């Protein structure tokens, strides 16, 4: 489902009703005062200007926050999520969690460590990792990813950022080195490339089971499941320099190079094979976006190029004429894309049950939305947008 946040602080939702597309039960609380929206795969959480939180969607995925309702009435400053649970940081640095208990909704095992001092929270598919002000890391949730005991001594200080796959984490330290833990087959074991991860890492990206680290010299280091992007040997000569950013689906990576070209690798079903659009990806690409199974590249001229699973947005032929110019930005759910155009209209495509069909709210969206900011950054806070669109999706760093 999608949820659009309007300039007056109200919310409009559409898509699968069980996944947050139906907000009727809490519509009164979403009429105004909403500042930001967050999501799991099947639920939304709205942070209001007074620091309170309103949730809706599937109860087992965080749509039901009644168990911690009294703690969510004020002082919440940020919210994070994995597939099935939410974690909210309050103004005193403490953390409140809800949703599926196995997947991080229950943080009682580490409660004393979450009473204060938490700066940011990261998530895998079923676990959380909290980064504290002192550079230490606290983990909880599904055991395969949450168990950081083997690298605990390396996580007590100097951690600057954390990234994740479905069942593993990778911590970037202040010295540019990387520490991984979790399922060995999902990126938790970095031993094969350990010598390349001791310094110079600036950012890390992930698929469901593999990591790709971007170094300060523009080269890329990959590890994890071979099929899902952990093995980049076939394109190693093309990603050994000049890479400026990386995007990913559940099983493939797409590297954007300085010359505007795009290089892909990983599972072909998930967009690792871009041969059908190779000629269009040789230059002129400004940004690459993704959902679970497909990629969408935005060109310098404002047109969109797609590849990957055809049912989930890899095939945009049904809207080709509408996205061949004047597109400003692209958003996604698990299996659909939505493009914001310069005239304020929105064009969506992909699986109809995942937001690919906007027909029920088209009249409320077209020519009304003048700016869509990236919901995963805070850039929009100072831009006073007419609307911001968020999606119920698996949000992983």
Secondary structure, DSSP 8 states (H G I E B T S, - for coil): -EEEEETTS-EEEES-GGGTT--GGGGGGGSS-EEEEEE-SSEEEEEETTS-EEEEE-GGGTT--GGGGGGGSS-EEEEEE-SSEEEEEETTS-EEEEE-IIIII--GGGGGGGSS-EEEEEE-SSEEEEEETTS-EEEEESHHHH--GGGGGGSSS-EEEEEE-SSEEEEEETTS-EEEEE-GGGTT--GGGGGGGSS-EEEEEE-SSEEEEEETTS-EEEEE-IIIII--GGGGGGSSS-EEEEEE-SSEEEEEETTS-EEEEE-GGGTT--GGGGGGGSS-EEEEEE-SSEEEEEETTS-EEEEE-GGGTT--GGGGGGGSS-EEEEEE-SSEEEEEETTS-EEEEE-GGGTT--TTTHHHHTTT------TTSSGGGGT--SEEEEE------
